Amino acid sequence: MIKKHQKWIALLVVCTFAWLLQVSTMPVAAADSSAQAGVASAEQGPDFYEAVKPKPAPAPKKSILPYVLIGVGVVVVAAVLFLVVLKTKYDIRGTWSLTRSSEFTWITNPRNFVFAGESRESGTLSMTVATDTGTWTVDGKTVSFTLTKDVNDFLWTFTGTFTDKNNLTGTVNYHDASHDTNGTWTAIRINAE
């Protein structure tokens, strides 16, 4: 539930920080010095004629609150950005239904691709209806994988990105002895959580 609303939480934190910063820098009303002098004169009695020189107002103390709020705000914003943006790791491992654009003909479209591996960064690739094999890598949201078969001496090169954790999109190149064709592809995770 929290992962679905991370962007809204980050926006709320930033807005609250900006409001607190604005409130902390507002001036505080000082006491009226003439009212204080009048009270002091009244207490001294009617026979006191010495002129009372008003005391200069003390220099306002600088509050450290704005600096504290700025420091806390920077830490909170950095933490939120780290959690929302940098900690999002995409995991391609699993079975995906991949559809290629019309530049290519497959016996079946879409086809299921199975991504396997020990880590989220790289691994091996196979298809459920063919003997084609390959390798894949993931760097942040960027995905790349190749597919080959020694018998026909061809190479498929797929590059793309995660649009979310269960959807991929990108471009593909098919190359063999007599072809060099480019197109697009999309994939959706099968049995997505």
Protein Blocks (a to p, Z undefined) as FASTA:
>chain_A
ZZmmmmmmmmmmmmmmmmmmmmmmpccddddfklmmmmmmmmnojklmbdcddddddddd
ddfklmmmmmmmmmmmmmmmmmmmmmpccdfbdcddddddfkbccfbdcdddddddfbfk
bccdddfkbcbdcddddehjaccdddddfklopadddddddfbfkbccdddddddfkbcc
ddddddddehiZZ
